[in-house]
Amino acid sequence: MTEHHQHASVRYLVRDVDAAIAFYTTHLGFTLHTTAAPAFADVLRGPLRLLLSGPASSGARATPGGAAAPGHNRIHLVVDDLDDEIARLRRAGLTFRSDLVTGPGGRQVLIADPDGNLIELFQPAEGAGAAGRSAAGGLPAPAGRRETV
């Protein structure tokens, strides 16, 4: 089995592969795996292989069926201290796409890469365990529990 098959892969379509590489490696702890910029690169973080496909890549070809607008998908990165991550990313000049949301499984905030692809930073609630780490990140916050970033 090759190294590629040991990772779960997600493809993000980007306008500028080099800018996407810089964003993910500088701000989110990914490492560059391979690059064929400006067409394609992939970056790794743990078991996640993020495929960064530029306009010239085969991965950026039109979706069959004419799907024109992207969904509301996002990658979900678990962090140990969300407050520290928010402060670090704010110092780096990044903007947030959501307020900090607190739910029964933990806390989350959304940022976007240079092309608008969403990244959810998620800190599980204490005692949430594996279930909180995998599923709770998408839970809505109970009324009155929304925090402003």
C-alpha positions as CSV (number, residue, x, y, z in Angstrom):
1,M,0.0,0.0,0.0
2,T,1.4,3.4,-0.9
3,E,1.6,6.4,1.5
4,H,-1.3,8.1,-0.4
5,H,-3.7,5.3,0.7
6,Q,-2.8,5.8,4.4
7,H,-4.5,9.2,4.5
8,A,-8.1,10.3,4.1
9,S,-8.0,12.8,1.2
10,V,-10.2,15.9,0.7
11,R,-9.9,18.0,-2.5
12,Y,-10.1,21.8,-2.4
13,L,-10.2,23.8,-5.6
14,V,-8.0,26.8,-5.3
15,R,-7.0,29.7,-7.6
16,D,-3.4,29.9,-6.5
17,V,-1.7,26.6,-5.4
18,D,1.4,28.4,-4.0
19,A,-0.8,30.7,-1.9
20,A,-2.8,27.7,-0.6
21,I,0.4,25.9,0.3
22,A,1.6,28.9,2.2
23,F,-1.7,29.3,4.1
24,Y,-2.0,25.7,5.2
25,T,1.6,25.2,6.1
26,T,2.1,28.6,7.8
27,H,-1.1,28.8,9.8
28,L,-2.6,25.3,10.3
29,G,0.3,22.9,10.8
30,F,0.2,21.1,7.5
31,T,3.4,19.9,5.8
32,L,4.0,20.0,2.1
33,H,3.9,16.4,0.7
34,T,4.2,17.0,-3.1
35,T,3.9,20.0,-5.4
36,A,3.3,20.4,-9.1
37,A,2.4,24.1,-8.7
38,P,0.7,25.9,-10.3
39,A,-1.5,22.9,-11.1
40,F,-1.5,20.8,-7.9
41,A,0.0,20.2,-4.5
42,D,-1.0,18.1,-1.5
43,V,-0.3,18.9,2.1
44,L,-0.6,16.6,5.1
45,R,-1.7,16.9,8.7
46,G,-2.0,13.6,10.6
47,P,-4.1,11.3,8.6
48,L,-5.6,14.1,6.4
49,R,-4.2,14.6,2.9
50,L,-5.5,17.9,1.5
51,L,-5.4,18.0,-2.3
52,L,-5.0,21.6,-3.5
53,S,-6.1,21.7,-7.2
54,G,-5.4,24.8,-9.2
55,P,-7.4,25.8,-12.3
56,A,-5.0,23.8,-14.6
57,S,-5.4,20.5,-12.7
58,S,-7.6,17.7,-13.8
59,G,-9.3,17.8,-10.4
60,A,-10.6,21.3,-11.2
61,R,-12.7,20.0,-14.2
62,A,-16.4,20.7,-14.1
63,T,-18.5,18.4,-11.9
64,P,-20.7,16.1,-14.0
65,G,-24.3,17.2,-13.8
66,G,-23.4,20.9,-13.9
67,A,-23.1,21.6,-10.2
68,A,-22.2,25.2,-10.2
69,A,-22.0,26.2,-6.6
70,P,-20.0,24.6,-3.8
71,G,-21.7,23.1,-0.8
72,H,-21.1,24.1,2.7
73,N,-18.5,21.5,3.4
74,R,-15.4,22.1,5.5
75,I,-12.5,20.2,6.9
76,H,-12.6,19.7,10.7
77,L,-9.4,20.2,12.6
78,V,-9.3,19.3,16.3
79,V,-7.2,21.7,18.4
80,D,-6.1,21.5,22.1
81,D,-6.7,25.1,23.0
82,L,-9.1,27.0,20.7
83,D,-8.5,30.4,22.5
84,D,-4.8,30.1,21.8
85,E,-5.4,29.2,18.1
86,I,-7.8,32.1,17.7
87,A,-5.3,34.6,19.2
88,R,-2.5,33.2,17.1
89,L,-4.5,33.4,13.9
90,R,-5.8,36.9,14.7
91,R,-2.1,38.0,15.2
92,A,-1.4,36.6,11.8
93,G,-4.1,38.8,10.3
94,L,-6.6,36.0,9.4
95,T,-10.3,36.8,9.5
96,F,-12.9,34.5,10.9
97,R,-16.0,33.4,9.0
98,S,-18.1,32.7,12.1
99,D,-18.4,33.7,15.7
100,L,-17.1,31.3,18.3
101,V,-19.9,28.7,18.9
102,T,-20.2,26.6,22.0
103,G,-22.3,23.4,22.0
104,P,-22.6,20.3,24.1
105,G,-19.7,18.6,22.3
106,G,-17.3,21.5,22.3
107,R,-16.4,24.8,20.8
108,Q,-15.8,25.8,17.2
109,V,-14.9,28.7,14.9
110,L,-14.7,28.9,11.1
111,I,-11.9,30.4,9.1
112,A,-11.4,30.3,5.3
113,D,-8.4,29.8,3.1
114,P,-7.5,32.3,0.4
115,D,-10.2,30.8,-1.9
116,G,-13.0,30.7,0.6
117,N,-12.7,27.0,1.4
118,L,-13.9,26.6,5.0
119,I,-11.9,25.2,7.9
120,E,-13.5,24.4,11.3
121,L,-11.2,24.6,14.3
122,F,-12.8,22.5,17.0
123,Q,-12.0,22.0,20.7
124,P,-13.9,19.1,22.2
125,A,-15.7,19.7,25.5
126,E,-13.9,18.1,28.5
127,G,-15.0,14.5,28.8
128,A,-16.4,14.5,25.2
129,G,-14.1,11.6,24.3
130,A,-13.9,10.1,20.8
131,A,-17.5,10.8,20.0
132,G,-17.0,14.5,20.7
133,R,-13.9,14.6,18.6
134,S,-15.6,13.1,15.6
135,A,-19.2,14.1,15.6
136,A,-19.9,17.0,17.9
137,G,-18.1,19.7,15.8
138,G,-21.2,20.2,13.7
139,L,-23.7,20.6,16.5
140,P,-25.4,23.9,16.8
141,A,-24.9,25.9,19.9
142,P,-27.7,26.0,22.4
143,A,-29.6,29.3,22.6
144,G,-27.6,32.0,24.4
145,R,-24.3,30.1,24.2
146,R,-22.8,31.9,21.1
147,E,-19.6,33.9,21.8
148,T,-18.1,36.6,19.7
149,V,-14.6,36.2,18.4
